[in-house]
Amino acid sequence: MGEIKDYPCTYGSKEDSVAGFLEKCGLAVPDVYQRADSMVKLARTVKEGLHDQVVYLPFDHVVEAEALGAVVNYGSVQAGPRTGEYVCTSLEDVLSLPDMDVAQGRVAEVLKACKRLADEGETVILEVCGPITLLNGLVDLKYVFKGLRRKPELMAQVFGKIEKNLFTYIEAAVAAGVKIISYADSVAGLNIMGPKVLQDYTVSRVAPFLRSLDDMIGRKALILLCPKTAYALDGTGTGKYVPLGLDDRPGLTYEDGWLYGIGKVGFMGQMCIKNAKSVVAADKIYEIRLKEEGE
């Protein structure tokens, strides 16, 4: 195995765009986070205002945690939804949470908005949080990191539960017509987990989960990985960068690469999603090819 490189996060996100467009849309908090009609309207307005080729949903990063029982404060125009007090005080509490029901609550409204936009011809990106980032909305991460060091069997159960629910959510999103799944587990970075723990986590949990997703999706959607995850796959030898195979042309962007990759490859992720408009030479846009289990 090689060395895992860290990817430095930059400030700013799509959430920062919401405040600037809410007034233009005539929308209010919390409707814009809770109702499919409002999500659709805002998603289109953001796309037009930022000259994107795709639409992004949802507008915050706590949908999955809320669907598993997290308490959410919907904030204000300036500050979007955030999880409040932890609903779990132990890893065992996490195992007791009811599973996600994608037909109920806010998660159902997000999926409804995705389907409506997809049916109307939009290319939809659904932003999904990975397991450790999701757990951060449910339980103090000190229990997670302690569990990774001292309670591997219990952590295997916890991760198994979270992964099962993420699989359910992503499967429903693909069925709704989502063409790109943006998968980010930014808390699971080298600077937080350290090289050995991140290596073990990537090999034992991340790579097998992504292989299962790839099998389920079957090229119906592209999985766009956070570079922190992509770098960990590359550094552990569980994935590698391979040129995507685009024809070069002036002004080619990372976003163009995504659109080309849909239906052709399973994974991309050399840059942050925030760098969609970055101009890149064709031979420098890569897919991430997972190593098959047992190779």
Protein Blocks (a to p, Z undefined) as FASTA:
>chain_A
ZZdddddddedifklmmmmmmmmnopacfklmmpmklmmmmmmmmmmmnopabdcddfbf
klmmmmnopacdebimklccdddddfbfbfklmmmpccddfkgcjllmmmmmmmmmmmno
pacddddddfklmmmmmbcfklmmmmmmmmmmlmmmmmmmmmmmmmmmmmmmmmnopabd
cdddfklcfklnommlmmmmmmmmmmmmmmmmmmmnnomaccdddfklmmmmmmnopacc
ddehiacdehiafklmmmmmgokambdcfbcfklmmpccdfklcccdddddehZZ
